[in-house]
Amino acid sequence: MSSPLNPSYNVKKRQQLHPDHILRGLADHDRFVLSEAITLLESSDPQKRHIAETVLSLLGPPPAGTVRVGITGSPGVGKSTFIEAFGNHLIQMGHRPAVLAIDPSSIVSGGSILGDKTRMPSLSVHPSAYVRPSPSGQELGGTTLCTSETIRLCEATGYDYIIVETVGVGQSETDIQNIADVCLLLLQPGAGDEIQGLKRGIMEAADILVINKADTSLLQLAAKARSFYESVVRLFHHDVPGWTCPVITVSSLENKGLDTVFNSVRSFMALLEGGLLEERRRSQEQKWFEKKTLRLLEQVVLGPDMLQRLYKSLAVEVGSGKKSAGSALQELNGALLNSFRK
């Protein structure tokens, strides 16, 4: 196909990727092929998704020794800065980290900024690391619908520490439990510690508490917050026998406390050896299956054009006040039952 601007320039249509090509690239630790595979996985095109799912079905079990680290915390706590510092520390220790940064999607346009790479300038270009920002879409819980599968692709490419940075939406962001082996909750000193510490939800999901920004003028506040959270974690029962959630103060800017975080992750993973890790991952796989089943049912139920038109019409009527939500649900329910009887 020739370009209208330059008739002598031929635009070649890109060939569709083959699963064998992707599998070879992953085995060769080719992060460009890894990016292509993740793009196929996140695509709304059924054919492209089929290629990615075929690759996943051929990967086999996860390689031994990989660690899946979930990092969450409220916006502004410094997750990206911490991850860059921690990722560089992992590289110094001989590891290959992959960072999956989940970026919030606009509820208006559906778009995402995907600017996490700019906040990790050194880690994103390091040959031993991989940083991939992905939009959250309309998924709640801080992750995406493809995060679990993306982790498997990263592991198959030779990355042994897979770090998942969640959106950072708050206390209800607990989906990370269904993905990660170990969950780090980042906290900010002086940000309402007494109230935040008594909330459950994400606090109970954390395996390690990290008080970030423990430097300069916040040093004393960080020490105070650490003392408070050390008393709070005693109120929560951890599901791994013998583990007490540590509270660690860290300065990502000054690279202080990173070795303590790393050693805590290793200690926690050591406790999971002997069957607990396999049991946890099997449970996570089951919960991920249940979540994706609900999304599949949603697509099947609202798949027919007639039902889609009815749903959109009812949504407009409810929004304009012509119908109550209850009556609209009854009408939609009747239409669904009729479609199933046919």
KELODO-473081 format. One line per 8 residues: number of its first residue (from 1); their letters; for each residue x, y, z of N, C-alpha, C, O. Coordinates in steps of 0.2 Angstrom, whole numbers. Example, Ala and Ser with C-alpha at 12.3 -4.5 7.8 and 13.67 -1.06 7.14 Angstrom:
2
1	AS	66,-28,39,62,-22,39,66,-16,39,71,-17,42  64,-11,35,68,-5,36,64,0,39,67,6,40
END
This chain:
342
1	MSSPLNPS	4,-6,0,0,0,0,4,6,0,9,7,4  3,11,-5,7,17,-5,5,22,-1,-1,23,1  9,27,1,7,33,6,4,38,1,7,40,-4  -1,42,3,-4,47,-1,1,53,-1,1,57,-5  6,54,4,10,59,5,17,58,0,19,62,-3  19,51,0,24,49,-4,23,43,-8,23,38,-5  20,43,-14,18,38,-18,23,32,-18,22,26,-19  30,34,-18,35,29,-19,37,25,-12,41,21,-12
9	YNVKKRQQ	33,27,-7,35,24,0,29,19,1,23,20,1  31,13,2,26,7,3,26,6,10,31,4,14  20,6,13,18,4,19,17,-4,20,12,-6,17  21,-7,23,20,-15,23,15,-16,29,17,-14,35  11,-20,28,6,-22,33,10,-27,38,13,-32,35  9,-26,44,13,-30,49,10,-37,49,4,-38,49  15,-42,49,12,-49,49,10,-51,56,13,-48,61  5,-55,56,2,-57,63,7,-62,66,10,-66,63
17	LHPDHILR	8,-61,73,13,-64,76,11,-72,77,5,-73,78  15,-76,77,14,-83,78,16,-86,85,21,-83,87  12,-90,88,14,-92,95,21,-95,95,25,-94,100  23,-98,90,30,-101,91,36,-96,91,41,-96,94  34,-90,87,39,-84,87,39,-81,94,44,-80,97  33,-81,97,33,-78,104,36,-82,109,40,-80,113  35,-89,109,38,-94,113,46,-93,113,49,-94,118  48,-93,107,56,-93,106,58,-86,109,64,-86,112
25	GLADHDRF	55,-81,108,57,-74,110,57,-74,118,62,-72,121  52,-77,121,52,-77,128,58,-82,131,61,-80,136  59,-87,128,64,-92,130,71,-88,129,76,-90,133  72,-84,124,78,-80,123,78,-74,127,83,-70,126  74,-73,132,74,-67,136,73,-60,132,76,-55,134  69,-61,127,68,-55,123,63,-51,125,57,-53,125  64,-45,128,59,-41,132,54,-37,126,49,-35,128  57,-37,120,53,-34,115,47,-39,113,41,-37,112
33	VLSEAITL	49,-45,113,44,-50,111,39,-50,117,33,-51,116  42,-50,123,37,-50,129,32,-44,129,26,-45,130  34,-38,127,30,-33,126,24,-34,121,19,-32,122  27,-37,115,22,-39,110,17,-44,113,11,-44,111  19,-49,117,14,-54,119,9,-51,124,3,-53,124  12,-46,128,7,-43,133,2,-38,129,-4,-38,131  4,-35,124,0,-31,120,-6,-36,117,-12,-34,117  -4,-41,115,-9,-46,112,-14,-48,117,-20,-49,116
41	LESSDPQK	-11,-49,123,-15,-52,129,-20,-46,131,-26,-48,133  -18,-40,131,-23,-34,133,-27,-32,127,-32,-28,128  -26,-35,121,-30,-33,116,-38,-35,116,-39,-40,119  -42,-30,113,-49,-32,113,-51,-36,107,-57,-38,106  -46,-37,103,-47,-41,97,-47,-49,99,-41,-51,101  -52,-53,97,-52,-60,100,-46,-64,96,-44,-68,100  -45,-62,90,-39,-66,87,-33,-65,90,-29,-70,91  -31,-59,92,-25,-57,95,-25,-60,102,-20,-63,104
49	RHIAETVL	-30,-60,106,-30,-63,112,-30,-71,112,-27,-74,116  -32,-74,107,-32,-81,106,-24,-83,105,-22,-88,108  -20,-79,101,-13,-80,101,-10,-80,107,-6,-85,109  -11,-75,111,-8,-74,118,-10,-80,122,-6,-83,126  -17,-82,122,-19,-87,126,-16,-94,124,-15,-98,128  -15,-95,118,-11,-101,115,-4,-101,118,-2,-107,120  -1,-96,118,6,-95,121,6,-97,128,10,-101,131  1,-94,132,0,-96,139,-1,-103,141,2,-106,145
57	SLLGPPPA	-5,-106,136,-6,-113,137,0,-118,136,0,-124,138  5,-115,132,11,-119,130,17,-118,135,22,-121,134  16,-113,140,21,-111,144,23,-117,149,29,-117,151  18,-121,151,20,-125,157,20,-122,164,17,-116,164  22,-125,169,21,-123,176,26,-117,176,31,-117,173  25,-113,181,30,-107,182,37,-110,185,37,-115,188  42,-106,183,49,-108,185,50,-108,192,47,-103,195  54,-112,195,55,-112,202,59,-106,204,63,-103,200
65	GTVRVGIT	58,-103,210,62,-98,213,59,-91,211,62,-86,213  54,-90,207,51,-83,206,47,-81,212,44,-84,216  48,-74,213,44,-71,218,40,-65,215,42,-61,212  33,-66,217,28,-61,215,27,-56,221,24,-58,226  29,-50,220,28,-45,225,23,-39,223,23,-36,218  18,-39,227,13,-34,226,14,-28,231,16,-28,237  14,-22,228,15,-15,231,9,-11,230,8,-9,225  7,-9,236,1,-5,236,2,1,241,6,1,245
73	GSPGVGKS	-3,6,240,-3,12,245,-6,17,242,-8,17,236  -8,22,246,-12,28,243,-8,32,238,-2,32,239  -12,36,234,-8,40,229,-4,45,233,-6,48,238  2,46,231,7,51,234,11,48,239,15,52,242  11,42,240,15,39,245,22,37,243,27,36,247  23,38,236,30,37,233,31,30,231,36,27,231  26,26,228,26,19,226,32,19,220,36,15,221  31,23,215,36,23,210,43,24,212,47,21,209
81	TFIEAFGN	44,29,216,51,30,218,53,25,222,59,23,222  49,22,227,51,16,230,53,10,226,58,7,227  49,9,221,50,3,216,56,4,212,60,-1,211  58,10,210,64,11,206,70,9,211,75,6,209  70,12,217,75,11,222,76,3,224,81,1,224  70,0,225,70,-7,227,72,-11,221,76,-16,222  70,-10,215,72,-13,209,79,-13,207,82,-18,206  82,-7,208,89,-6,207,93,-10,213,99,-13,211
89	HLIQMGHR	90,-11,219,93,-15,224,93,-22,222,98,-26,223  88,-24,219,87,-31,217,92,-33,212,95,-38,212  93,-28,207,98,-29,202,105,-30,205,109,-34,203  107,-26,210,113,-26,213,114,-33,217,120,-36,218  108,-36,219,109,-43,222,109,-48,217,108,-54,219  109,-47,211,109,-52,206,103,-54,203,102,-59,200  97,-51,204,91,-53,202,89,-49,196,92,-44,194  83,-51,192,81,-48,186,73,-46,188,69,-50,187
97	PAVLAIDP	72,-40,190,65,-38,191,61,-35,185,64,-32,181  55,-37,185,50,-35,181,45,-31,184,42,-33,189  43,-25,182,38,-21,186,32,-20,181,32,-18,176  26,-22,184,20,-21,181,16,-16,184,13,-17,190  16,-10,181,13,-4,184,6,-3,182,5,-1,176  1,-3,186,-6,-2,184,-8,5,185,-7,8,190  -10,8,179,-11,15,179,-19,16,179,-22,12,175  -22,21,183,-29,21,183,-32,24,176,-28,28,173
105	SSIVSGGS	-37,21,174,-40,23,168,-46,29,169,-49,28,174  -47,33,165,-52,38,166,-59,35,165,-60,31,160  -63,37,170,-70,35,169,-74,38,164,-79,36,162  -71,44,161,-74,48,156,-72,46,149,-76,44,145  -65,46,148,-63,44,141,-61,37,141,-60,34,135  -59,34,146,-57,27,146,-49,27,145,-46,21,145  -46,32,144,-39,33,143,-34,33,149,-37,34,155  -28,31,149,-23,31,154,-17,35,152,-15,35,146
113	ILGDKTRM	-14,38,157,-8,42,155,-2,37,154,2,39,150  -1,32,158,4,27,157,11,30,158,15,29,154  12,34,163,18,38,164,23,35,169,27,38,171  22,29,171,26,26,176,33,25,174,37,26,178  34,24,168,41,23,165,45,30,167,51,30,168  42,36,166,45,42,167,47,43,174,52,47,176  43,40,179,45,40,186,50,35,188,52,35,194  52,31,184,57,26,185,63,26,179,64,21,176
121	PSLSVHPS	66,32,179,70,33,173,76,28,172,78,26,167  79,26,178,85,22,178,83,15,177,86,11,173  78,13,181,76,6,181,73,4,174,74,-2,172  69,8,171,66,7,165,70,5,159,69,2,154  77,8,159,81,7,154,87,2,155,91,1,151  87,-1,161,92,-6,163,91,-12,160,85,-15,159  96,-15,157,95,-21,153,93,-27,157,91,-32,154  94,-27,164,92,-33,168,85,-32,171,82,-36,175
129	AYVRPSPS	81,-26,169,75,-25,171,70,-24,166,71,-23,160  63,-24,168,58,-23,163,52,-19,166,50,-21,172  50,-14,163,45,-10,166,39,-9,161,40,-7,155  33,-11,163,27,-11,159,21,-8,162,18,-11,166  19,-2,160,13,1,162,7,-2,158,7,-3,152  2,-3,162,-4,-5,159,-10,-2,162,-10,0,168  -16,0,158,-22,3,160,-26,-2,164,-26,-8,163  -29,1,170,-33,-3,174,-40,-4,171,-43,-9,173
137	GQELGGTT	-42,0,166,-48,-1,163,-54,0,168,-53,5,172  -59,-4,168,-64,-3,172,-64,-7,178,-69,-8,182  -58,-11,179,-57,-15,185,-56,-12,191,-52,-7,192  -60,-14,196,-58,-12,203,-53,-16,206,-52,-22,204  -51,-14,212,-46,-19,216,-39,-17,215,-35,-20,218  -37,-12,210,-31,-10,209,-26,-14,204,-21,-12,203  -29,-19,201,-25,-23,196,-29,-23,189,-34,-19,189  -27,-26,184,-31,-27,178,-33,-34,177,-31,-39,181
145	LCTSETIR	-37,-35,172,-40,-42,171,-35,-47,169,-36,-53,169  -29,-44,166,-24,-48,163,-17,-49,167,-13,-52,165  -17,-46,173,-11,-45,177,-8,-52,179,-2,-53,178  -13,-57,181,-10,-64,182,-7,-67,177,-1,-70,177  -10,-66,171,-7,-69,165,0,-66,163,5,-69,160  0,-59,164,6,-55,162,12,-57,166,17,-58,164  10,-59,173,15,-61,177,19,-68,174,25,-68,174  14,-72,172,17,-78,169,22,-77,163,27,-80,162
153	LCEATGYD	20,-72,159,24,-71,153,31,-68,155,36,-70,152  31,-64,161,37,-61,163,41,-66,166,47,-66,165  38,-71,170,42,-77,173,45,-81,167,51,-83,168  41,-82,162,44,-86,156,50,-83,152,54,-86,149  50,-76,153,56,-72,150,62,-72,154,67,-69,152  62,-75,160,67,-75,164,68,-70,170,73,-69,173  62,-66,171,62,-62,177,60,-65,183,55,-69,183  64,-65,188,63,-69,194,59,-65,200,57,-68,204
161	YIIVETVG	59,-58,200,56,-54,204,50,-50,200,52,-46,197  44,-52,201,39,-48,197,35,-44,202,32,-46,207  36,-37,201,33,-32,206,27,-29,202,27,-27,197  22,-30,206,15,-27,203,14,-21,207,12,-21,213  14,-15,204,12,-9,207,4,-7,206,3,-6,200  0,-7,211,-7,-6,210,-8,1,209,-4,5,210  -15,2,207,-17,9,205,-16,14,211,-14,19,210  -17,11,217,-17,15,223,-23,19,225,-24,25,225
169	VGQSETDI	-29,15,226,-35,18,226,-38,18,234,-43,21,235  -34,15,238,-36,15,245,-37,8,248,-35,3,246  -42,8,254,-42,3,258,-46,-3,255,-45,-9,257  -49,-2,250,-53,-8,246,-49,-12,241,-51,-16,238  -42,-9,240,-38,-12,235,-35,-18,237,-29,-19,239  -39,-24,237,-36,-30,240,-35,-36,235,-34,-41,237  -36,-34,228,-36,-39,223,-28,-42,223,-27,-47,220  -24,-38,225,-17,-39,225,-15,-46,229,-11,-49,227
177	QNIADVCL	-20,-47,234,-19,-54,238,-20,-60,233,-17,-65,234  -24,-59,228,-25,-64,223,-20,-65,217,-21,-69,213  -14,-61,218,-9,-61,213,-2,-62,216,2,-66,213  -1,-59,221,6,-59,224,7,-64,229,3,-67,232  14,-66,230,16,-70,235,17,-66,242,15,-69,247  19,-60,241,20,-56,247,18,-49,245,19,-47,240  14,-46,250,11,-39,248,14,-34,253,15,-35,259  17,-29,250,20,-23,254,15,-17,253,12,-15,248
185	LLLQPGAG	13,-15,259,9,-9,260,13,-3,261,16,-3,267  14,2,257,18,8,258,13,13,262,8,15,260  16,16,267,13,21,271,17,28,271,23,27,270  14,33,272,17,40,273,17,42,280,11,43,282  22,44,283,22,47,289,18,53,290,19,58,286  14,54,295,11,60,296,4,61,292,2,66,292  2,55,289,-4,56,285,-10,52,288,-13,48,285  -11,54,294,-17,52,298,-16,45,300,-20,40,299
193	DEIQGLKR	-10,43,303,-8,36,305,-13,33,310,-15,27,309  -16,37,314,-20,34,320,-26,31,317,-29,26,319  -29,35,312,-35,33,308,-34,27,303,-37,22,303  -29,28,299,-28,23,294,-26,17,297,-27,12,294  -22,17,302,-19,11,305,-25,6,308,-24,0,308  -30,9,310,-36,5,313,-41,3,308,-45,-1,309  -40,5,301,-44,2,296,-42,-5,294,-36,-6,294  -47,-9,292,-45,-16,290,-44,-16,282,-41,-11,279
201	GIMEAADI	-47,-21,279,-46,-21,272,-39,-22,270,-36,-28,271  -36,-17,267,-29,-18,264,-24,-19,270,-19,-22,269  -25,-16,276,-21,-17,281,-20,-25,283,-14,-27,284  -25,-28,283,-25,-35,284,-22,-39,278,-19,-45,279  -22,-36,272,-19,-40,267,-12,-39,266,-8,-43,263  -9,-35,270,-2,-33,270,3,-38,274,1,-40,279  8,-40,271,13,-45,274,19,-41,277,22,-43,282  20,-35,274,26,-31,276,23,-23,276,20,-21,270
209	LVINKADT	24,-20,281,22,-13,281,29,-9,280,34,-10,283  29,-4,275,34,0,273,32,7,274,28,10,271  36,11,279,34,18,280,40,22,275,46,22,277  37,24,270,42,28,265,43,35,267,40,38,272  48,38,264,49,45,265,52,46,272,51,52,275  56,41,275,59,42,281,65,46,281,71,43,282  65,52,279,71,56,278,69,64,279,63,66,280  74,68,279,74,75,281,69,77,286,70,74,292
217	SLLQLAAK	64,81,285,60,84,290,55,78,292,51,79,298  54,73,289,49,68,291,52,62,295,48,57,296  58,63,296,62,57,300,58,56,307,57,50,308  57,61,311,54,60,317,47,57,316,45,53,320  43,60,311,36,57,310,36,50,308,32,46,310  41,48,304,42,41,302,43,37,308,40,31,309  47,39,313,49,35,319,43,34,323,41,29,326  39,39,324,32,39,327,27,35,324,24,31,327
225	ARSFYESV	27,35,317,22,31,314,24,23,314,20,19,315  31,22,314,33,15,315,31,12,322,29,6,322  32,16,327,30,14,334,22,12,334,20,7,337  19,17,331,11,16,331,9,9,327,5,5,330  12,9,321,10,3,317,12,-4,320,9,-9,319  18,-4,324,20,-10,327,15,-12,332,15,-18,333  12,-7,335,7,-9,340,0,-12,337,-3,-16,339  -1,-9,331,-7,-10,327,-7,-17,324,-12,-21,325
233	VRLFHHDV	-1,-19,321,-1,-26,318,-2,-31,323,-4,-37,321  -1,-30,329,-2,-36,334,-10,-37,335,-12,-43,337  -14,-33,332,-21,-34,333,-24,-38,327,-29,-41,327  -20,-39,322,-22,-43,316,-19,-50,316,-13,-51,318  -23,-55,314,-20,-62,314,-18,-63,307,-22,-62,302  -11,-65,306,-9,-67,299,-10,-74,298,-10,-78,302  -11,-75,291,-13,-82,289,-7,-86,288,-8,-92,287  -1,-84,288,5,-88,288,7,-89,295,10,-84,298
241	PGWTCPVI	7,-95,297,10,-97,304,17,-95,305,21,-96,301  18,-91,311,25,-89,313,27,-83,310,33,-81,311  22,-79,306,24,-73,303,21,-67,307,15,-67,308  25,-62,309,23,-56,312,24,-50,307,30,-50,305  19,-47,305,21,-42,300,26,-36,302,24,-33,307  31,-36,299,36,-31,301,35,-24,298,31,-23,293  37,-19,302,36,-12,300,43,-9,299,47,-9,304  44,-7,293,51,-5,291,51,3,288,46,4,284
249	TVSSLENK	55,7,291,56,14,289,61,14,283,66,11,283  59,17,278,63,17,271,64,24,269,59,28,269  70,26,266,71,32,262,73,30,255,78,28,254  68,30,251,69,28,244,74,33,240,78,31,236  74,39,243,79,44,240,86,43,242,91,44,238  87,41,248,93,40,251,95,32,251,101,30,254  91,28,248,92,21,248,94,18,255,98,13,256  90,20,260,90,17,266,84,13,268,79,14,266
257	GLDTVFNS	86,7,271,81,2,273,79,-3,268,75,-7,269  82,-2,262,80,-7,256,82,-14,257,79,-19,256  88,-14,261,91,-21,262,86,-24,267,85,-31,267  83,-21,272,79,-23,277,73,-26,274,70,-31,275  70,-22,269,64,-24,265,66,-31,261,62,-35,261  71,-31,258,73,-37,254,74,-43,258,71,-48,257  77,-42,264,78,-48,269,71,-50,272,70,-56,273  67,-45,273,60,-47,275,56,-51,270,52,-56,272
265	VRSFMALL	57,-49,264,53,-53,258,56,-60,258,52,-65,257  63,-61,258,66,-67,258,64,-72,264,62,-77,263  63,-69,270,61,-72,276,54,-75,275,52,-80,277  50,-70,272,43,-72,271,42,-78,266,38,-83,267  46,-77,261,46,-83,256,48,-89,259,46,-95,257  53,-89,263,56,-95,266,50,-99,270,50,-105,271  46,-95,274,40,-98,277,35,-101,273,32,-106,275  35,-99,267,30,-102,262,32,-108,259,29,-112,256
273	EGGLLEER	39,-109,260,42,-116,257,39,-122,260,36,-121,266  38,-127,257,36,-133,260,28,-134,259,25,-138,263  26,-131,253,19,-132,252,14,-126,252,9,-126,249  16,-121,257,12,-115,257,11,-111,251,6,-109,249  17,-110,248,17,-106,242,13,-109,236,9,-106,233  14,-116,235,10,-119,230,2,-119,232,-2,-118,227  1,-120,238,-6,-119,240,-9,-112,239,-15,-111,237  -5,-107,241,-7,-100,240,-8,-99,232,-13,-95,231
281	RRSQEQKW	-4,-101,228,-4,-99,221,-10,-103,218,-14,-100,213  -12,-109,220,-18,-113,218,-24,-109,220,-29,-109,216  -24,-107,226,-30,-103,228,-31,-97,224,-36,-95,222  -25,-93,223,-26,-87,219,-28,-89,212,-32,-85,209  -26,-94,209,-28,-96,202,-35,-97,202,-39,-96,197  -38,-101,207,-45,-102,207,-49,-95,208,-54,-94,204  -47,-91,212,-50,-84,213,-50,-80,206,-55,-77,204  -44,-81,203,-43,-77,197,-48,-80,191,-51,-76,187
289	FEKKTLRL	-49,-87,191,-54,-90,187,-61,-88,188,-65,-86,184  -63,-87,195,-69,-85,196,-71,-78,194,-76,-76,191  -66,-74,195,-66,-67,192,-67,-66,185,-71,-63,182  -63,-70,181,-63,-70,174,-70,-73,171,-72,-71,166  -72,-78,175,-79,-81,173,-84,-76,174,-89,-76,169  -84,-72,179,-90,-67,179,-89,-62,174,-94,-60,171  -83,-60,171,-82,-55,166,-85,-59,159,-88,-56,155  -83,-65,159,-86,-69,153,-93,-70,153,-96,-69,147
297	LEQVVLGP	-96,-71,158,-104,-71,159,-107,-64,157,-112,-64,154  -103,-59,159,-106,-52,158,-106,-51,150,-110,-48,147  -100,-54,147,-100,-53,139,-105,-57,136,-108,-55,131  -106,-63,138,-111,-68,135,-118,-65,136,-122,-65,131  -120,-63,142,-127,-60,144,-128,-54,140,-134,-54,137  -124,-49,139,-125,-43,136,-122,-43,129,-122,-38,126  -121,-49,126,-118,-50,120,-123,-48,114,-121,-45,109  -129,-51,114,-134,-50,109,-135,-42,108,-136,-39,113
305	DMLQRLYK	-136,-40,102,-137,-33,100,-144,-31,104,-144,-25,106  -149,-35,104,-155,-33,107,-154,-31,114,-157,-26,117  -151,-35,118,-150,-34,125,-145,-28,126,-146,-24,131  -140,-27,122,-136,-21,122,-140,-15,122,-139,-10,125  -144,-15,116,-148,-9,115,-153,-7,121,-154,-2,123  -156,-13,124,-161,-12,129,-157,-9,135,-159,-5,139  -151,-12,137,-147,-10,143,-145,-3,142,-146,1,147  -143,-1,136,-141,6,135,-147,11,136,-147,16,139
313	SLAVEVGS	-153,9,133,-159,13,133,-161,14,140,-163,19,143  -161,8,144,-163,8,151,-159,13,155,-161,16,160  -152,12,154,-147,16,158,-149,24,156,-148,28,161  -151,26,150,-152,33,149,-159,35,153,-159,40,155  -164,30,153,-170,32,156,-169,33,164,-172,37,167  -165,28,166,-163,29,174,-160,35,175,-161,39,180  -155,37,171,-151,43,172,-155,49,171,-154,54,174  -160,49,167,-164,55,166,-170,56,171,-174,60,171
321	GKKSAGSA	-171,50,175,-176,50,180,-183,48,177,-188,48,181  -183,45,171,-189,42,169,-191,36,172,-197,34,172  -186,32,174,-187,25,177,-183,25,183,-177,28,184  -185,21,188,-181,20,194,-177,14,192,-178,10,187  -171,13,196,-166,8,195,-170,1,196,-168,-4,192  -174,1,201,-177,-6,202,-182,-8,196,-181,-14,194  -186,-4,194,-190,-5,188,-186,-7,182,-188,-12,178  -181,-3,181,-176,-5,175,-173,-12,175,-173,-15,170
329	LQELNGAL	-171,-13,181,-168,-20,183,-173,-26,181,-172,-31,178  -179,-24,183,-185,-29,182,-186,-31,175,-187,-36,173  -186,-25,171,-187,-25,164,-181,-29,160,-182,-33,156  -175,-27,163,-169,-31,160,-169,-38,162,-167,-42,157  -171,-40,168,-171,-47,170,-176,-51,166,-175,-56,164  -182,-48,164,-187,-51,160,-185,-52,153,-186,-58,150  -181,-48,150,-178,-48,144,-173,-54,144,-172,-58,139  -169,-54,149,-164,-59,149,-167,-66,150,-165,-71,146
337	LNSFRK	-172,-67,154,-175,-73,155,-178,-76,148,-178,-82,146  -181,-71,145,-185,-73,138,-179,-75,133,-180,-80,129  -174,-72,133,-168,-73,128,-165,-80,130,-164,-84,125  -165,-82,136,-163,-89,138,-168,-94,136,-166,-100,135  -174,-93,136,-179,-98,135,-180,-99,127,-182,-105,125  -177,-95,123,-177,-96,116,-173,-101,114,-172,-103,108
END
